[in-house]
Amino acid sequence: MTTKKTVITLITGANKGIGFATAQGLGKRGQHVLIGARNEQRGEEAVKKLRTNGIKADFIQLDVTDKAQIKLAAEKIKSAFGYLSILINNAGIALGNHEPASQMSTDTMRKEFDVNFFGLVDVMQAMIPLLKAGRPAKIINVSSNMGSLGLASDPTSRFYKVNSLGYQASKSAANFTTILLSKELVEDQITVNAVNPGWTATSFGGRSTTSDKPAGMQDVGTGAAQIIKMASLPLDDSQTGTFTENAGTLPW
Ligand SMILES: NC(=O)c1ccc[n+]([C@@H]2O[C@H](COP(=O)([O-])OP(=O)(O)OC[C@H]3O[C@@H](n4cnc5c(N)ncnc54)[C@H](OP(=O)(O)O)[C@@H]3O)[C@@H](O)[C@H]2O)c1
């Protein structure tokens, strides 16, 4: 008799928002979710909520800008489980206030790049050996329609007039990482895909979650839906190098 291997899924920035909703969705589907959070109390509270709902969850301290912490997280996962099935790079920030690109502070942009690009790359590089140990495996990068070069340069798109250079360029760079790693990791049976959650009612960008959501802003379950869909595909599904949202495929 063959026993089915548990799907172990690490989600960064999973203590709230889209990351937490993704953990709930995947946990309910039987995945064992590792809640990456930079703050121990917030991470443990999220784990408690998930476990109350019968979900297998553990906290992993993970500030994606802290290389020593990333290394330690990988070591802990290795000793506790020996492998990873899915890595969801969800942690992200937006600090710019839609200033024109000619005026936006590069200090602000650097902070956005540290989390949205360098953090994502550092976590991927550290987790790839664990994903290889768990293969077939998946990496899902939570990107944004705001990082789409195709939409930003299309005069008919609502993103044509958006100005958020640090956030947009860092998500665009994350998309490039998705393209290159999807090709590099094919032979290791690891797929790499990018997902746009869409405009979602979380505390993202400093929004208050107690205020009414503006027209057109979706709830957090809808924001997590495409990530959950991609992470629920069979582990040996070969779809890789894609950029999708609930409505379909997006231009890079
Ligand atoms: N909401 C939207 O409209 C929208 C649209 C498109 C794309 N996205 C993308 O969706 C992802 C999730 O966003 P969200 O809306 O759920 O935002 P959110 O509610 O603000 O959650 C962001 C998560 O990232 C974590 N985080 C921030 N910096 C981190 C760091 N250095 N290390 C580890 N974790 C860190 C936060 O932790 P703390 O609680 O400790 O701050 C939080 O858990 C982001 O990548 C975002 O770019 C969101």
The ligand as a Gaussian input file, in Angstrom:
#p B3LYP/6-31G(d) Opt

LIG

0 1
 N       -4.634000      44.068000      -1.763000
 C       -4.519000      44.348000      -3.050000
 O       -5.299000      45.148000      -3.623000
 C       -3.439000      43.676000      -3.881000
 C       -3.523000      43.799000      -5.289000
 C       -2.545000      43.180000      -6.070000
 C       -1.531000      42.469000      -5.453000
 N       -1.479000      42.358000      -4.088000
 C       -0.381000      41.589000      -3.508000
 O       -0.904000      40.609000      -2.616000
 C        0.064000      40.312000      -1.597000
 C       -0.629000      40.308000      -0.250000
 O       -1.138000      41.605000       0.004000
 P       -2.365000      41.897000       0.982000
 O       -3.342000      42.686000       0.226000
 O       -2.784000      40.672000       1.678000
 O       -1.641000      42.913000       2.009000
 P       -1.577000      42.961000       3.596000
 O       -2.916000      42.668000       4.194000
 O       -0.902000      44.256000       3.907000
 O       -0.607000      41.740000       3.963000
 C        0.740000      41.762000       3.603000
 C        1.477000      40.671000       4.361000
 O        2.868000      40.789000       4.036000
 C        3.592000      40.810000       5.244000
 N        4.887000      41.455000       5.109000
 C        5.194000      42.737000       4.828000
 N        6.516000      42.929000       4.867000
 C        7.069000      41.731000       5.181000
 C        8.387000      41.276000       5.388000
 N        9.448000      42.083000       5.299000
 N        8.579000      39.960000       5.687000
 C        7.524000      39.115000       5.795000
 N        6.255000      39.498000       5.661000
 C        6.035000      40.791000       5.353000
 C        2.679000      41.507000       6.235000
 O        3.099000      41.269000       7.565000
 P        2.756000      42.294000       8.788000
 O        1.359000      41.949000       9.242000
 O        3.800000      41.965000       9.798000
 O        2.851000      43.685000       8.251000
 C        1.366000      40.823000       5.877000
 O        1.303000      39.556000       6.470000
 C        1.176000      41.350000      -1.749000
 O        2.276000      40.764000      -2.410000
 C        0.555000      42.422000      -2.645000
 O        1.521000      43.092000      -3.422000
 C       -2.418000      42.946000      -3.299000

